[in-house]
């Protein structure tokens, strides 16, 4: 629909903001974009930050859920960004998933904090490009 391109851009920006927020000074953040065998497009944002405990990963996409209140107070944020980003990805025929610890290589770095993968259906992107 109208505005999907802006929503997709905000979703990717949310992943980058999170990576920056939870990666210590001097840490590394990597971004990869690829087309999957399914035809979906994927943006992977990975970092070597603090990671997310396994028992909390299923809830980080719930609106207002905070992994650690003290970390959130330290870093700011309302807790709705990932929920909105996942809803955007699903609305475009894809999804948003997380893996932590990660095991992603970007350039010469191995990133083992969080690995967020946002996918969208090729057809959705074709529609977006047709509107511009």
SULZI-V852835 format. One record per residue. SS is DSSP state (alpha for helix, beta for strand, coil for the rest). PHI is phi as a letter, one per 30 degrees, with the letter a starting at -180 (999 if undefined). Layout:
<<SS;PHI> <SS;PHI>>
//
This chain:
<<coil;999> <coil;d> <coil;j> <alpha;d> <alpha;d> <alpha;d> <alpha;d> <alpha;d> <alpha;d> <alpha;d> <alpha;d> <alpha;d> <alpha;d> <alpha;d> <alpha;d> <alpha;d> <alpha;d> <alpha;d> <alpha;d> <alpha;d> <alpha;d> <alpha;c> <coil;c> <coil;d> <coil;e> <coil;i> <coil;d> <coil;b> <beta;b> <beta;b> <beta;b> <beta;b> <beta;b> <beta;a> <beta;c> <coil;d> <coil;e> <coil;d> <coil;j> <coil;d> <beta;c> <beta;b> <beta;c> <beta;c> <beta;c> <beta;b> <beta;b> <coil;c> <coil;d> <coil;d> <coil;i> <coil;b> <coil;e> <alpha;e> <alpha;d> <alpha;c> <alpha;d> <alpha;d> <alpha;c> <coil;d> <coil;c> <coil;d> <coil;e> <coil;i> <coil;d> <coil;b> <coil;d> <coil;b> <alpha;e> <alpha;d> <alpha;d> <alpha;d> <alpha;d> <alpha;d> <alpha;c> <coil;i> <coil;j> <coil;c> <coil;i> <coil;c> <alpha;e> <alpha;d> <alpha;d> <alpha;d> <alpha;d> <alpha;d> <alpha;d> <alpha;d> <alpha;d> <alpha;d> <alpha;d> <coil;c> <coil;i> <coil;b> <beta;a> <beta;b> <beta;b> <beta;b> <beta;b> <coil;a> <coil;d> <coil;d> <coil;b> <beta;b> <beta;c> <beta;b> <coil;i> <coil;c> <beta;c> <beta;c> <beta;c> <coil;b> <coil;d> <coil;c> <beta;b> <beta;c> <beta;b> <beta;c> <beta;c> <beta;b> <coil;d> <alpha;e> <alpha;d> <alpha;d> <alpha;d> <alpha;e> <alpha;d> <alpha;d> <alpha;d> <alpha;d> <alpha;d> <coil;d>>
//
